[in-house]
Amino acid sequence: MKTTKTILFGLLATITLLITSCGNFDTLNTDPTRLTSSNPGTFLNPVLYGMATYNWNRYDDYTFPLLQSEVSTSSTTGVGWYFISDAAGDGTWTNYYQWLNNIKSMQTVAETMHENNYIAVAMTLRSWIFQLLADSFGDVPMTEACRGDEQLFTPKFDTQKTIYQNVINDLDSANNLFNTASGLKYNTGGELLYSTDATLTGGASAGILKWKKFCNSLRMRVLLRVLNVDGLNAQAKLVEMVGNPTKYPVFSSNSDAALLSVSGVSPQLAPLTRSQDFTAYAYLSEFFINNLKNWNDPRLPIFATQATNSGVKSYIGYPSGYKVVPSFNASQPNVNLAIAPMKLTLMNYAEVELIKAELAQRGIIAEDAKTHYQNGVSAAITQWGGVVPANYFSNSAVAYDGTLERIMLQKFYALFFCDCQAWYEINRTGYPVLPRGDGVAVGNNLPHRYKYPAVLQRTNMKNYQAAKANMGGDDFSVKLIWQK
């Protein structure tokens, strides 16, 4: 695992012990990352920065190799060979619940002060994190989570269906709460995501409108995740959202996207302490490189370096899951991806367009799938500073061919460095089909979820056992309710 350093603006203490569901021990009743303040604006930037940097590192350490895109030369018993540690999800559990604690405090203070925009922002961020938790583990504590101040240290686990229903409803409520005629008056320097402060232009807050679009774009993501889950009415809700953009505005350009800018100047440091760790023993796979080469994709030099073999430079990948280290040199990830200034993806515009492309391809919405597909792919390229070639979509390997597989392959690259979204999407659709190297042990497969942290068995055994029974086990092979 690469060395990481998260700077939390000098306001947060060092985390030295796993905290389960926002505090399962009396001695941990006070969360060391929980801020205390008289206004809701104090909580916002630390949450945004902490979540964004953690998720960037989660992609780098886990999603990148897991999805056969980054290949290590230091070991053949790592994530890329589907040797998954039972503790692989511990950091996700700990970090997400700690930030949920801050979000709860932010919302509580905002409700006391009747600050609806702060309440809506808190609800949006809370929903985002709970979706990530449910997507990663399945059943998790929600309604009883983060209630250590009420002496509730052993929270029950909500079912996945309950969590997704709550998230869908909460995002709808947040959408209705956002008031573009007012900004975020306590973030006088502007918050980190959209630079929202109290400024109004023409009587409206541009930042609040973007927050509202983020809220609704997230709701589309959640609804797509549970598209075929009985009882959630996801298809009808998606049709309603797409058909009523006035009520449900979503991202319409890269300028709307939830991309958090990191300057590289303290306290906004890059997620990695040392950028050279990004490329240490790390190479790109044939699968990752060859698709970009086949597409003549302008992202190739942005994402990869050229390797030299026999005096000739080229973009070339290693076979993923190899049995024996290849004897040739391969391309490495471009170190510039880890150097600030940089933008960390919470959710991008490309994802929204590719959601619409899938809905159209499935016949759920009466719109042109090809147009949304091309919009999404173009946005994914330009987000990284690439320029879409004039003949890009004339390439038969790129052109929309009417299949879900084509949409999902491009979505795989559109979700580059977006937490674990590409992992979730492969588990949802089966696409893209990942290569299986000859060194991958029999019985090792792409996991469907994380295992629960072992600490739960010591601190919340009764509720852990109930969740385990409801889930059908606590194994990597247990499928979530939306998975194929």
C-alpha positions in Angstrom: 0.0 0.0 0.0 1.3 3.4 -0.8 2.1 5.9 1.9 -0.6 8.5 2.4 -0.9 11.7 4.4 -4.2 13.4 5.0 -4.1 17.0 6.2 -7.2 18.1 7.9 -6.5 21.8 8.1 -4.9 21.5 11.6 -8.3 20.9 13.2 -8.2 17.2 13.4 -6.4 14.8 15.7 -4.5 11.7 14.5 -6.6 8.6 14.3 -5.0 5.9 16.3 -7.8 3.4 16.7 -10.6 2.0 14.6 -13.9 3.6 15.6 -16.9 1.4 14.7 -20.2 3.1 13.6 -19.2 6.4 15.1 -18.1 5.1 18.5 -18.8 1.7 20.0 -16.7 2.2 23.1 -17.3 4.5 26.1 -13.7 5.6 25.8 -14.2 6.7 22.2 -17.4 8.6 22.9 -15.7 11.7 21.7 -14.6 11.3 18.1 -11.1 12.8 17.6 -12.1 14.1 14.2 -15.3 15.7 15.3 -15.3 19.4 15.2 -17.0 21.7 17.6 -18.1 25.1 16.4 -20.9 27.7 16.6 -21.7 27.6 12.9 -22.2 24.9 10.2 -19.7 26.3 7.8 -16.8 25.2 10.0 -17.5 21.5 9.3 -17.8 21.6 5.5 -14.3 22.0 4.2 -12.7 19.3 6.4 -15.4 16.8 5.3 -14.9 17.6 1.6 -11.1 17.5 1.8 -11.0 14.4 4.0 -13.4 12.4 1.9 -11.9 13.4 -1.4 -8.4 12.6 -0.5 -9.3 9.3 1.2 -11.3 8.3 -1.9 -8.4 9.2 -4.2 -6.1 7.0 -2.3 -8.7 4.2 -2.1 -8.8 4.2 -5.9 -5.0 4.2 -6.1 -4.5 1.5 -3.6 -7.5 -0.7 -4.3 -9.7 0.0 -7.3 -6.8 0.6 -9.8 -5.1 -2.8 -9.3 -8.3 -4.7 -8.4 -9.8 -3.9 -11.8 -6.8 -5.2 -13.7 -5.6 -1.7 -14.7 -2.5 -1.2 -12.6 0.0 -4.1 -12.3 2.5 -4.4 -9.4 5.9 -5.9 -9.8 6.6 -6.2 -6.1 4.3 -9.2 -5.5 2.0 -11.7 -7.1 -0.2 -12.1 -4.0 -1.8 -8.6 -4.1 -5.2 -7.1 -5.0 -4.5 -7.6 -8.7 -4.4 -11.3 -8.2 -7.6 -11.2 -6.1 -5.8 -11.8 -2.8 -8.1 -9.6 -0.7 -7.3 -9.0 2.9 -10.2 -9.5 5.3 -9.3 -6.0 6.6 -9.5 -4.4 3.1 -12.6 -2.4 4.0 -11.6 -1.3 7.5 -10.3 2.1 6.4 -13.5 2.8 4.4 -15.7 1.9 7.4 -13.6 4.0 9.8 -13.2 7.1 7.7 -16.7 7.2 6.4 -18.3 6.9 9.8 -16.0 9.5 11.2 -17.0 12.0 8.5 -20.6 11.1 9.0 -20.2 12.3 12.6 -19.0 15.7 11.4 -21.9 15.9 8.9 -24.4 15.1 11.7 -22.9 17.9 13.7 -23.1 20.3 10.8 -26.7 19.4 10.1 -27.7 19.7 13.8 -26.2 23.2 14.1 -27.7 24.2 10.7 -31.2 23.1 11.9 -30.8 25.0 15.1 -29.9 28.1 13.1 -32.6 27.5 10.4 -29.9 27.5 7.6 -31.6 25.4 4.9 -28.8 25.5 2.4 -26.4 24.0 5.0 -29.0 21.4 5.9 -29.4 20.5 2.3 -25.6 20.3 1.8 -25.3 18.1 4.9 -28.1 15.8 3.6 -26.4 15.5 0.2 -23.0 14.6 1.7 -24.6 12.2 4.2 -26.5 10.5 1.4 -23.3 10.2 -0.7 -21.4 8.5 2.1 -24.2 6.1 3.0 -24.5 5.0 -0.6 -20.8 4.4 -0.7 -21.1 2.3 2.5 -24.0 0.3 1.3 -22.3 -0.3 -2.1 -19.2 -1.5 -0.3 -20.6 -3.6 2.5 -24.3 -4.1 2.0 -26.3 -3.8 5.3 -24.7 -1.1 7.5 -25.8 1.0 10.5 -27.7 4.1 9.4 -30.7 5.1 11.5 -28.8 4.3 14.8 -25.3 5.3 13.5 -23.4 8.3 15.0 -25.5 8.3 18.2 -22.7 7.9 20.7 -23.9 11.1 22.4 -27.1 9.2 23.2 -25.1 6.3 24.7 -26.0 4.2 21.7 -22.8 2.3 21.1 -24.1 -0.9 19.4 -26.2 0.3 16.5 -28.4 -2.0 14.5 -27.7 -2.6 10.8 -30.2 -1.3 8.3 -31.0 -3.4 5.3 -29.6 -2.3 1.9 -33.1 -1.7 0.6 -33.9 0.6 3.6 -30.6 2.5 3.1 -31.2 3.1 -0.6 -34.8 4.1 0.0 -33.7 6.6 2.7 -30.9 8.0 0.5 -33.3 8.4 -2.5 -35.8 10.2 -0.2 -33.2 12.4 1.5 -31.7 13.6 -1.7 -35.2 14.5 -3.0 -35.8 16.4 0.3 -32.4 18.2 -0.1 -33.2 19.2 -3.6 -36.4 20.9 -2.3 -34.5 22.6 0.5 -31.8 24.2 -1.6 -32.5 27.9 -2.1 -30.5 29.6 -4.8 -31.6 33.0 -3.6 -29.2 32.5 -0.7 -25.6 31.3 -0.4 -23.5 29.8 2.3 -22.9 32.9 4.5 -20.6 31.2 7.0 -18.1 30.1 4.4 -16.8 33.6 3.8 -13.8 32.5 1.8 -15.9 30.0 -0.2 -16.1 26.3 0.4 -13.7 24.0 -1.4 -16.0 22.3 -3.9 -17.8 25.2 -5.6 -16.4 28.2 -3.8 -19.8 29.0 -2.5 -20.1 31.9 -0.1 -22.8 34.5 0.4 -22.3 36.2 -3.0 -25.3 36.5 -5.3 -25.2 37.3 -9.0 -28.5 38.5 -10.4 -30.1 37.5 -7.2 -28.9 33.9 -7.3 -26.1 31.8 -5.9 -24.2 30.0 -8.6 -22.6 27.7 -6.0 -25.9 26.6 -4.5 -27.3 25.8 -8.0 -24.2 23.5 -8.5 -24.8 21.9 -5.1 -28.4 21.2 -6.2 -27.1 19.7 -9.4 -24.7 17.5 -7.5 -27.5 16.4 -5.2 -29.7 15.3 -8.1 -26.9 13.8 -10.1 -26.1 11.6 -7.0 -29.8 10.7 -6.9 -29.6 9.5 -10.5 -26.6 7.4 -9.6 -28.4 5.8 -6.7 -31.5 5.1 -8.7 -29.5 3.5 -11.4 -27.7 1.3 -8.9 -31.1 -0.1 -7.7 -32.7 0.0 -11.1 -34.0 -3.6 -10.9 -34.6 -3.8 -7.1 -38.3 -4.5 -6.4 -40.2 -1.9 -4.4 -38.0 1.1 -4.9 -39.7 2.3 -8.1 -36.3 3.4 -9.5 -37.3 3.4 -13.2 -40.3 5.7 -12.7 -38.2 8.1 -10.6 -35.5 8.3 -13.2 -38.0 9.0 -15.9 -39.5 11.7 -13.8 -36.1 13.3 -13.1 -34.9 13.2 -16.8 -38.3 14.6 -17.9 -38.3 17.5 -15.4 -34.9 19.2 -15.5 -36.3 22.4 -14.0 -37.3 20.6 -10.8 -34.3 18.2 -11.0 -31.3 20.0 -12.5 -28.3 17.8 -12.9 -24.7 18.3 -14.2 -24.8 19.7 -17.7 -21.1 20.4 -18.2 -17.7 19.7 -16.7 -18.0 23.1 -14.9 -20.9 21.7 -12.9 -19.1 18.5 -11.8 -18.2 17.8 -8.2 -14.4 18.0 -8.8 -12.6 19.3 -5.7 -9.5 21.4 -6.5 -6.4 20.8 -4.5 -3.8 23.6 -4.8 -0.8 21.7 -3.4 -0.2 24.6 -0.9 -0.8 23.7 2.7 -3.3 22.8 4.0 -4.6 21.7 0.6 -1.9 19.1 -0.1 -2.1 16.3 -2.6 -3.4 12.9 -1.3 0.1 11.3 -1.5 2.9 12.6 0.6 5.5 11.7 -2.0 4.4 11.6 -5.6 7.1 9.1 -6.5 5.2 6.5 -4.5 2.5 6.7 -7.2 4.8 4.9 -9.7 6.9 2.7 -7.3 6.6 -0.9 -8.7 3.5 0.2 -10.5 2.8 -0.4 -14.2 -0.2 -0.2 -16.4 -1.9 -3.3 -17.8 -2.4 -4.5 -21.4 -6.1 -4.2 -20.8 -5.9 -0.5 -19.7 -3.3 0.6 -22.3 -4.7 -1.3 -25.3 -8.2 0.1 -25.2 -6.8 3.6 -25.2 -4.5 2.7 -28.1 -7.3 1.2 -30.1 -9.3 4.3 -29.6 -6.4 6.7 -30.5 -7.5 8.3 -27.3 -6.0 11.7 -26.2 -6.0 10.5 -22.6 -3.2 8.0 -23.2 -0.3 10.4 -22.7 -2.2 12.0 -19.8 -2.6 8.7 -18.0 0.5 6.8 -19.1 4.2 7.1 -19.8 6.1 5.5 -22.7 8.4 2.5 -22.1 11.6 1.9 -23.9 12.4 -1.5 -25.3 15.3 -2.0 -27.7 15.7 1.7 -28.0 12.1 2.2 -29.1 9.6 4.1 -27.0 6.0 3.0 -27.0 2.9 2.6 -24.9 2.8 -1.0 -23.7 1.1 -2.7 -20.8 1.9 -5.8 -18.7 -0.5 -8.7 -18.7 -2.5 -8.4 -15.5 -2.4 -11.3 -13.0 0.8 -12.7 -14.6 2.5 -15.8 -13.3 6.0 -14.7 -14.2 7.2 -11.1 -14.3 7.4 -10.1 -18.0 10.9 -9.5 -19.4 10.1 -6.3 -21.2 9.5 -2.7 -19.9 6.0 -1.4 -19.6 4.3 1.9 -19.3 3.8 3.4 -15.9 1.1 5.7 -14.6 1.9 9.3 -15.3 3.2 10.8 -12.1 1.6 14.1 -12.9 -1.7 12.5 -11.9 -0.5 12.5 -8.3 0.9 16.1 -8.3 -1.1 19.1 -7.2 -2.6 21.3 -8.4 -5.1 18.6 -9.2 -8.8 17.9 -9.1 -10.3 15.1 -7.0 -13.5 13.5 -8.3 -16.5 13.2 -6.1 -18.8 12.8 -9.2 -18.3 14.0 -12.8 -20.5 15.2 -15.6 -19.5 12.2 -17.8 -21.1 9.8 -15.4 -24.4 11.7 -15.7 -24.4 11.5 -19.5 -23.5 7.8 -19.5 -26.3 7.1 -17.0 -28.7 8.7 -19.5 -27.1 6.8 -22.3 -27.7 3.5 -20.5 -31.3 4.5 -19.7 -31.9 5.3 -23.3 -30.2 2.1 -24.5 -32.5 0.1 -22.1 -35.5 1.9 -23.5 -36.3 3.5 -20.1 -36.2 7.1 -21.3 -37.2 8.2 -24.8 -33.9 10.0 -25.7 -31.0 9.3 -28.0 -28.5 7.0 -26.5 -25.9 7.8 -29.0 -26.0 11.5 -28.2 -25.7 10.9 -24.5 -22.9 8.4 -25.1 -20.9 10.8 -27.1 -21.5 13.6 -24.6 -20.3 11.4 -21.8 -17.2 10.2 -23.6 -16.3 13.7 -24.7 -16.7 15.0 -21.2 -14.5 12.3 -19.8 -11.8 13.3 -22.2 -12.0 17.0 -21.7 -12.2 16.7 -17.9 -8.5 15.6 -18.0 -7.5 18.3 -20.4 -7.7 16.2 -23.5 -9.0 17.4 -26.8 -11.5 15.2 -28.6 -10.2 14.5 -32.1 -12.6 15.4 -34.9 -12.8 11.8 -36.1 -12.8 10.2 -32.7 -16.3 8.7 -33.0 -15.6 7.5 -36.6 -13.4 4.9 -35.1 -15.3 1.6 -35.1 -13.8 0.7 -31.7 -15.3 3.9 -30.2 -18.5 4.5 -32.2 -21.7 3.8 -30.3 -22.9 0.4 -31.4 -26.1 0.1 -29.4 -24.8 -2.2 -26.7 -24.6 -1.7 -23.0 -21.1 -3.2 -23.2 -19.8 -0.3 -25.3 -21.3 2.2 -22.9 -19.9 0.5 -19.8 -16.4 0.2 -21.3 -16.2 3.9 -21.8 -17.8 4.5 -18.4 -15.0 2.4 -16.9 -12.5 5.0 -18.1 -14.9 7.9 -17.2 -14.7 6.7 -13.6 -11.0 6.9 -13.5 -9.9 7.9 -10.0 -13.5 8.1 -8.7 -13.4 6.1 -5.5 -14.7 2.6 -6.1 -17.4 3.4 -8.7 -15.9 1.3 -11.5 -15.8 -1.7 -9.1 -19.5 -1.2 -8.2 -20.5 -0.8 -11.9 -18.8 -4.0 -13.0 -20.5 -5.9 -10.2 -23.8 -4.3 -11.3 -23.6 -5.0 -15.0 -20.8 -7.5 -15.6 -19.1 -4.9 -17.9 -16.4 -4.5 -18.9 -15.3 -8.1 -18.9 -11.9 -8.0 -17.1 -9.0 -10.3 -18.2 -8.0 -13.1 -15.9 -4.2 -13.6 -15.8 -2.6 -17.1 -15.8 -1.2 -16.3 -12.3 -4.6 -15.8 -10.6 -5.2 -18.7 -8.3 -8.1 -21.0 -8.8 -10.9 -19.7 -6.5 -9.7 -16.1 -6.5 -12.4 -13.9 -8.0 -13.4 -10.2 -8.1 -15.1 -9.5 -4.7 -18.7 -8.4 -4.6 -18.2 -6.5 -1.3 -15.9 -5.8 1.6 -16.0 -8.0 4.7 -17.2 -6.2 7.9 -14.4 -5.0 10.2 -13.4 -7.7 12.7 -13.9 -5.2 15.5 -17.6 -5.6 15.1 -17.5 -9.1 16.3 -16.0 -7.9 19.6 -18.1 -4.7 20.1 -21.4 -5.2 18.3 -21.7 -9.0 18.0 -25.5 -9.3 18.2 -26.2 -6.8 15.4 -23.2 -8.1 13.4 -24.7 -11.6 13.5 -28.1 -10.3 12.5 -26.6 -8.5 9.5 -24.6 -11.5 8.6 -27.7 -13.7 8.6 -29.7 -11.3 6.6 -26.9 -10.9 4.0 -26.4 -14.6 3.7 -22.9 -14.5 5.1 -19.9 -12.1 5.6 -17.8 -13.1 2.6 -16.4 -11.4 -0.5 -18.6 -13.7 -2.6 -21.9 -12.5 -1.1 -23.8 -10.5 -3.7 -25.6 -7.3 -2.8 -29.2 -6.7 -3.8 -28.4 -4.9 -7.0 -25.6 -7.2 -8.3 -25.8 -9.7 -11.1 
